[in-house]
Amino acid sequence: MWCGVVSNCPIQEGDMVTVGCYAQYDWLSQLLQYNPIVSLNASLQFDGLPETLDGPRIPIVPPPATTPPKSEHLMTSYNYNYTTVKVGDKIDITCTVNFTFDRSTAYSGRNKYADNPLNYTCRIQEYVNCE
């Protein structure tokens, strides 16, 4: 997972400041790609900004292959419009990737799977250092 300021310098007063967030994950091993244990939903967004939501996505089980499945990707961005942006201002925003699991698709009734969510955050705390 990566997050950060993606705007080019120089940032000047009143400029849009764009922040971005990216996550890549693998959800199937090569040997389990044809019989996944549970379904997975993945989403990514800047906290408190529903318009930045990428997801939820349900990865598709790929057809049989001799190579491992490809990684999944999530990406989002947000434009800050600071009307008084100046050198030394701090950009402070958090991006979260969420994974939820659906055990109803478990292939064996003998096993029990927790359906607790998994998430990871990336926080941008950068000072505007362009003139």
VEXSE-282880 format. One record per residue (C-alpha): x, y, z; residue in one letter. Coordinates in steps of 0.5 Angstrom, whole numbers, plus 2048, in hexadecimal, padded with zeros to 3 digits. Layout:
# residues N
{{X, Y, Z}, A} ...
END
This chain:
# residues 131
{{800, 800, 800}, M} {{802, 807, 7FE}, W} {{7FF, 80E, 800}, C} {{802, 815, 7FF}, G} {{802, 81C, 7FB}, V} {{802, 81B, 7F4}, V} {{802, 822, 7F2}, S} {{808, 825, 7EE}, N} {{80C, 82B, 7F1}, C} {{80B, 831, 7F1}, P} {{805, 831, 7F5}, I} {{803, 838, 7F5}, Q} {{7FD, 83C, 7F9}, E} {{7F6, 839, 7F7}, G} {{7F9, 833, 7F4}, D} {{7F5, 82C, 7F4}, M} {{7F9, 827, 7F8}, V} {{7F8, 820, 7F6}, T} {{7F9, 81A, 7FA}, V} {{7F9, 813, 7F8}, G} {{7F9, 80C, 7FB}, C} {{7FA, 805, 7F8}, Y} {{7FA, 7FE, 7FA}, A} {{7FC, 7F8, 7F7}, Q} {{7FA, 7F1, 7FA}, Y} {{7FA, 7EA, 7F9}, D} {{7F5, 7E5, 7FB}, W} {{7F6, 7DF, 7F8}, L} {{7FC, 7DA, 7F8}, S} {{7FD, 7D6, 7F2}, Q} {{7FB, 7D0, 7F5}, L} {{7F4, 7D2, 7F8}, L} {{7F2, 7D7, 7F2}, Q} {{7ED, 7D2, 7EF}, Y} {{7EA, 7D1, 7F6}, N} {{7EA, 7D7, 7FA}, P} {{7E8, 7D6, 802}, I} {{7E4, 7DC, 802}, V} {{7E2, 7E2, 7FE}, S} {{7E5, 7E9, 7FF}, L} {{7E3, 7F0, 7FE}, N} {{7E8, 7F5, 7FE}, A} {{7E7, 7FD, 7FE}, S} {{7EC, 803, 7FF}, L} {{7EA, 80A, 801}, Q} {{7EC, 810, 804}, F} {{7E9, 810, 80B}, D} {{7E3, 815, 80B}, G} {{7E3, 816, 804}, L} {{7DE, 811, 801}, P} {{7DF, 814, 7FA}, E} {{7E6, 811, 7FA}, T} {{7E3, 80A, 7FB}, L} {{7E6, 805, 7F6}, D} {{7E2, 7FE, 7F7}, G} {{7E0, 7FA, 7FA}, P} {{7E3, 7F5, 7F5}, R} {{7E2, 7EE, 7F5}, I} {{7E8, 7EB, 7F2}, P} {{7E6, 7E5, 7EC}, I} {{7E9, 7DF, 7ED}, V} {{7ED, 7DE, 7E6}, P} {{7ED, 7D8, 7E2}, P} {{7F2, 7D2, 7E3}, P} {{7F9, 7D5, 7E1}, A} {{800, 7D2, 7E2}, T} {{802, 7D9, 7E5}, T} {{800, 7DC, 7EC}, P} {{7FA, 7E1, 7EB}, P} {{7FB, 7E8, 7EA}, K} {{7FB, 7ED, 7F0}, S} {{7F5, 7F2, 7F1}, E} {{7F6, 7F9, 7F1}, H} {{7F2, 7FF, 7F4}, L} {{7F3, 806, 7F3}, M} {{7F0, 80D, 7F5}, T} {{7F1, 814, 7F5}, S} {{7EF, 81B, 7F8}, Y} {{7F0, 822, 7F6}, N} {{7F1, 827, 7FC}, Y} {{7EF, 82E, 7FA}, N} {{7F2, 832, 7FF}, Y} {{7F1, 839, 7FE}, T} {{7F6, 83C, 802}, T} {{7FC, 836, 801}, V} {{803, 839, 803}, K} {{809, 836, 804}, V} {{809, 832, 80B}, G} {{802, 830, 80B}, D} {{801, 829, 80D}, K} {{7FD, 824, 809}, I} {{7FA, 81F, 80E}, D} {{7F5, 819, 80B}, I} {{7F4, 812, 80C}, T} {{7F3, 80C, 807}, C} {{7F0, 806, 809}, T} {{7F0, 7FF, 805}, V} {{7EB, 7FA, 808}, N} {{7EA, 7F3, 807}, F} {{7E4, 7EF, 809}, T} {{7E2, 7E8, 808}, F} {{7DC, 7E4, 806}, D} {{7DC, 7DD, 80A}, R} {{7D6, 7DB, 806}, S} {{7DA, 7D8, 800}, T} {{7DF, 7D4, 805}, A} {{7E0, 7CD, 801}, Y} {{7DF, 7C9, 807}, S} {{7DA, 7C9, 80D}, G} {{7DF, 7C6, 811}, R} {{7E3, 7CC, 812}, N} {{7E1, 7D3, 815}, K} {{7E4, 7D9, 813}, Y} {{7E4, 7E0, 816}, A} {{7E0, 7E5, 812}, D} {{7E4, 7EB, 816}, N} {{7E6, 7F1, 811}, P} {{7EE, 7F2, 810}, L} {{7F0, 7F9, 80E}, N} {{7F6, 7FD, 80E}, Y} {{7F7, 805, 80E}, T} {{7FC, 809, 80B}, C} {{7FD, 811, 80D}, R} {{7FF, 817, 809}, I} {{802, 81C, 80E}, Q} {{806, 820, 809}, E} {{808, 828, 809}, Y} {{807, 82C, 803}, V} {{80F, 82D, 802}, N} {{80E, 830, 7FB}, C} {{80E, 837, 7F9}, E} 
END
